[in-house]
Amino acid sequence: MKMPKEVEQDVAQLQIIEQNLNNFVLQKQTFQAQLMEVESALKEIEVVDSAYKIVGTIMINVKSKDLKKELAEKQEMLDLRVKNLEKQENKLKDKAQEIQERVLKQMKDKDERS
């Protein structure tokens, strides 16, 4: 039983969407792990006047308020990236759902005609 060309194209598009979704999940997990590290670092430097920051291959002593500001900015950037990925992920999921429904309808219509 040969599938109509439209169904084949939709199935191929679904496979591409699935790959993209997997990529988004991996990126989101990476950003979430970085976010947890930043939040942990912010908690650790809450009560100290200075802390060490790794720059390249060395550690330097910095004022904790400067480091807090830098970490807070990084936290905000990571939050935005995670939210952006979630939006893209949701759009792709909606698109995949729409294509799946279309494929199922086409297959059902084909079966009814047979």
Short mmCIF file of the C-alpha atoms (twelve columns), coordinates in Angstrom:
data_MODEL
# 
_entry.id   MODEL 
# 
loop_
_atom_site.group_PDB 
_atom_site.id 
_atom_site.type_symbol 
_atom_site.label_atom_id 
_atom_site.label_alt_id 
_atom_site.label_comp_id 
_atom_site.label_asym_id 
_atom_site.label_seq_id 
_atom_site.Cartn_x 
_atom_site.Cartn_y 
_atom_site.Cartn_z 
_atom_site.pdbx_PDB_model_num 
ATOM 1   C CA . MET A 1   0.000   0.000  0.000  1 
ATOM 2   C CA . LYS A 2   1.623   3.231  -1.177 1 
ATOM 3   C CA . MET A 3   1.105   6.403  0.795  1 
ATOM 4   C CA . PRO A 4   0.048   9.536  -1.061 1 
ATOM 5   C CA . LYS A 5   2.857   12.026 -1.710 1 
ATOM 6   C CA . GLU A 6   1.321   14.570 0.706  1 
ATOM 7   C CA . VAL A 7   1.348   12.022 3.518  1 
ATOM 8   C CA . GLU A 8   4.978   11.142 2.805  1 
ATOM 9   C CA . GLN A 9   5.899   14.832 2.922  1 
ATOM 10  C CA . ASP A 10  4.007   15.305 6.180  1 
ATOM 11  C CA . VAL A 11  5.716   12.283 7.744  1 
ATOM 12  C CA . ALA A 12  9.118   13.637 6.666  1 
ATOM 13  C CA . GLN A 13  8.210   17.014 8.153  1 
ATOM 14  C CA . LEU A 14  7.196   15.311 11.415 1 
ATOM 15  C CA . GLN A 15  10.586  13.603 11.590 1 
ATOM 16  C CA . ILE A 16  12.359  16.944 11.137 1 
ATOM 17  C CA . ILE A 17  10.185  18.513 13.840 1 
ATOM 18  C CA . GLU A 18  11.005  15.634 16.185 1 
ATOM 19  C CA . GLN A 19  14.740  16.171 15.615 1 
ATOM 20  C CA . ASN A 20  14.348  19.895 16.268 1 
ATOM 21  C CA . LEU A 21  12.380  19.187 19.448 1 
ATOM 22  C CA . ASN A 22  15.156  16.885 20.663 1 
ATOM 23  C CA . ASN A 23  17.707  19.638 19.983 1 
ATOM 24  C CA . PHE A 24  15.609  22.165 21.900 1 
ATOM 25  C CA . VAL A 25  15.308  19.789 24.862 1 
ATOM 26  C CA . LEU A 26  19.084  19.283 24.977 1 
ATOM 27  C CA . GLN A 27  19.749  23.029 24.758 1 
ATOM 28  C CA . LYS A 28  17.157  23.738 27.430 1 
ATOM 29  C CA . GLN A 29  18.699  21.147 29.759 1 
ATOM 30  C CA . THR A 30  22.130  22.729 29.260 1 
ATOM 31  C CA . PHE A 31  20.810  26.200 30.080 1 
ATOM 32  C CA . GLN A 32  18.856  24.895 33.077 1 
ATOM 33  C CA . ALA A 33  22.009  23.239 34.451 1 
ATOM 34  C CA . GLN A 34  23.911  26.516 34.035 1 
ATOM 35  C CA . LEU A 35  21.047  28.337 35.712 1 
ATOM 36  C CA . MET A 36  21.207  26.018 38.717 1 
ATOM 37  C CA . GLU A 37  24.976  26.629 38.967 1 
ATOM 38  C CA . VAL A 38  24.440  30.405 38.918 1 
ATOM 39  C CA . GLU A 39  21.692  30.199 41.557 1 
ATOM 40  C CA . SER A 40  23.904  28.044 43.740 1 
ATOM 41  C CA . ALA A 41  26.813  30.473 43.351 1 
ATOM 42  C CA . LEU A 42  24.567  33.403 44.252 1 
ATOM 43  C CA . LYS A 43  23.522  31.642 47.472 1 
ATOM 44  C CA . GLU A 44  27.129  30.859 48.362 1 
ATOM 45  C CA . ILE A 45  28.375  34.451 48.004 1 
ATOM 46  C CA . GLU A 46  25.401  35.973 49.816 1 
ATOM 47  C CA . VAL A 47  27.241  36.455 53.121 1 
ATOM 48  C CA . VAL A 48  30.828  37.162 52.035 1 
ATOM 49  C CA . ASP A 49  32.612  40.385 51.105 1 
ATOM 50  C CA . SER A 50  34.786  38.847 48.410 1 
ATOM 51  C CA . ALA A 51  34.935  35.684 46.383 1 
ATOM 52  C CA . TYR A 52  37.056  34.057 43.712 1 
ATOM 53  C CA . LYS A 53  36.092  34.094 40.077 1 
ATOM 54  C CA . ILE A 54  37.592  31.826 37.444 1 
ATOM 55  C CA . VAL A 55  38.819  33.756 34.420 1 
ATOM 56  C CA . GLY A 56  40.354  31.540 31.781 1 
ATOM 57  C CA . THR A 57  42.800  29.351 33.654 1 
ATOM 58  C CA . ILE A 58  43.237  31.526 36.742 1 
ATOM 59  C CA . MET A 59  41.168  32.480 39.769 1 
ATOM 60  C CA . ILE A 60  40.958  36.116 40.818 1 
ATOM 61  C CA . ASN A 61  39.601  37.696 43.973 1 
ATOM 62  C CA . VAL A 62  36.631  40.004 43.310 1 
ATOM 63  C CA . LYS A 63  34.150  41.946 45.406 1 
ATOM 64  C CA . SER A 64  31.098  39.840 46.020 1 
ATOM 65  C CA . LYS A 65  28.739  42.685 45.041 1 
ATOM 66  C CA . ASP A 66  30.394  42.854 41.597 1 
ATOM 67  C CA . LEU A 67  30.196  39.097 41.228 1 
ATOM 68  C CA . LYS A 68  26.555  39.110 42.386 1 
ATOM 69  C CA . LYS A 69  25.721  41.670 39.707 1 
ATOM 70  C CA . GLU A 70  27.484  39.631 37.030 1 
ATOM 71  C CA . LEU A 71  25.797  36.407 38.130 1 
ATOM 72  C CA . ALA A 72  22.378  38.081 38.281 1 
ATOM 73  C CA . GLU A 73  22.830  39.283 34.689 1 
ATOM 74  C CA . LYS A 74  23.871  35.800 33.618 1 
ATOM 75  C CA . GLN A 75  20.854  34.356 35.456 1 
ATOM 76  C CA . GLU A 76  18.523  36.751 33.642 1 
ATOM 77  C CA . MET A 77  20.061  35.867 30.265 1 
ATOM 78  C CA . LEU A 78  19.749  32.129 30.945 1 
ATOM 79  C CA . ASP A 79  16.120  32.568 32.069 1 
ATOM 80  C CA . LEU A 80  15.348  34.357 28.800 1 
ATOM 81  C CA . ARG A 81  17.024  31.632 26.760 1 
ATOM 82  C CA . VAL A 82  15.086  28.888 28.545 1 
ATOM 83  C CA . LYS A 83  11.786  30.758 28.065 1 
ATOM 84  C CA . ASN A 84  12.586  31.361 24.384 1 
ATOM 85  C CA . LEU A 85  13.368  27.678 23.860 1 
ATOM 86  C CA . GLU A 86  10.147  26.706 25.615 1 
ATOM 87  C CA . LYS A 87  8.155   29.004 23.283 1 
ATOM 88  C CA . GLN A 88  9.839   27.510 20.221 1 
ATOM 89  C CA . GLU A 89  9.328   24.015 21.604 1 
ATOM 90  C CA . ASN A 90  5.605   24.666 22.143 1 
ATOM 91  C CA . LYS A 91  5.213   26.065 18.612 1 
ATOM 92  C CA . LEU A 92  6.865   22.968 17.188 1 
ATOM 93  C CA . LYS A 93  4.680   20.685 19.293 1 
ATOM 94  C CA . ASP A 94  1.576   22.482 18.029 1 
ATOM 95  C CA . LYS A 95  2.796   22.184 14.440 1 
ATOM 96  C CA . ALA A 96  3.526   18.471 14.929 1 
ATOM 97  C CA . GLN A 97  0.050   17.929 16.395 1 
ATOM 98  C CA . GLU A 98  -1.520  19.682 13.421 1 
ATOM 99  C CA . ILE A 99  0.452   17.563 10.936 1 
ATOM 100 C CA . GLN A 100 -0.322  14.340 12.814 1 
ATOM 101 C CA . GLU A 101 -4.022  15.096 12.727 1 
ATOM 102 C CA . ARG A 102 -3.825  15.861 9.006  1 
ATOM 103 C CA . VAL A 103 -1.945  12.605 8.305  1 
ATOM 104 C CA . LEU A 104 -4.436  10.559 10.331 1 
ATOM 105 C CA . LYS A 105 -7.345  12.192 8.509  1 
ATOM 106 C CA . GLN A 106 -5.756  11.498 5.124  1 
ATOM 107 C CA . MET A 107 -5.097  7.878  6.058  1 
ATOM 108 C CA . LYS A 108 -8.664  7.463  7.360  1 
ATOM 109 C CA . ASP A 109 -10.117 9.027  4.195  1 
ATOM 110 C CA . LYS A 110 -7.971  6.717  2.057  1 
ATOM 111 C CA . ASP A 111 -9.161  3.664  3.999  1 
ATOM 112 C CA . GLU A 112 -12.796 4.706  3.612  1 
ATOM 113 C CA . ARG A 113 -12.373 5.067  -0.159 1 
ATOM 114 C CA . SER A 114 -10.775 1.626  -0.468 1 
# 
